[in-house]
Amino acid sequence: MLSPTSARAWFKITGDGTRVEQLRKRLSRSPRMIYRLKQFLTEERGQDMVEYSLLLVLIGTVVLIYLTGMGLNLASLLQQIGAKLELMSHSMS
């Protein structure tokens, strides 16, 4: 969680000086904007959604890799079964 002082320190570190000064001027004019910026930097409500979506992407990637490898094995297995069935059908005729 970012405190307002760490948020100010972050703004000082990033970007060039003119943009930081422009932002400071805009924020000093509007208390409502300051409130919303503080609320945005300290709010953690959407964090769970991002974590769950990243976890789902990771699980999906693992499943996709596993099924791709499994699909290749399954294809060769089915080809072997088909070849044996074909041999059996030729031997019966």
NORQUIZI-V280770 format. One record per backbone hydrogen bond with DSSP energy under -1.0 kcal/mol. CO is the residue of the C=O (numbers start at 1). NH is the residue of the N-H. E is the energy in kcal/mol with one decimal. If there is no record, write none. Layout:
((CO | NH | E) (CO | NH | E))
This chain:
((3 | 7 | -2.4) (4 | 8 | -2.2) (5 | 9 | -2.1) (6 | 10 | -2.3) (7 | 11 | -2.3) (8 | 12 | -1.9) (9 | 13 | -1.9) (10 | 14 | -2.4) (16 | 20 | -1.5) (17 | 21 | -2.2) (18 | 22 | -2.4) (19 | 23 | -2.3) (20 | 24 | -2.5) (21 | 25 | -2.4) (22 | 26 | -2.3) (23 | 27 | -2.7) (24 | 28 | -2.2) (25 | 29 | -1.1) (26 | 30 | -1.0) (30 | 34 | -1.7) (31 | 35 | -2.4) (32 | 36 | -2.4) (33 | 37 | -2.4) (34 | 38 | -2.6) (35 | 39 | -2.4) (36 | 40 | -2.5) (37 | 41 | -2.3) (38 | 42 | -1.7) (39 | 43 | -1.6) (46 | 50 | -1.7) (47 | 51 | -2.3) (48 | 52 | -2.7) (49 | 53 | -2.2) (50 | 54 | -2.4) (51 | 55 | -2.1) (52 | 56 | -2.4) (53 | 57 | -2.1) (54 | 58 | -2.2) (55 | 59 | -2.6) (56 | 60 | -2.7) (57 | 61 | -2.3) (58 | 62 | -2.2) (59 | 63 | -2.6) (60 | 64 | -2.5) (61 | 65 | -2.4) (62 | 66 | -2.5) (63 | 67 | -3.0) (64 | 68 | -2.1) (65 | 69 | -2.0) (66 | 70 | -2.6) (67 | 71 | -2.7) (68 | 72 | -1.6) (69 | 73 | -1.7) (70 | 74 | -2.8) (71 | 75 | -2.4) (72 | 76 | -1.9) (73 | 77 | -2.1) (74 | 78 | -2.5) (75 | 79 | -2.1) (76 | 80 | -2.1) (77 | 81 | -2.3) (78 | 82 | -2.5) (79 | 83 | -2.4) (80 | 84 | -2.2) (81 | 85 | -2.5) (82 | 86 | -2.3) (83 | 87 | -2.2) (84 | 88 | -2.3) (85 | 89 | -2.4) (86 | 90 | -2.1) (87 | 91 | -2.1) (88 | 92 | -1.5))
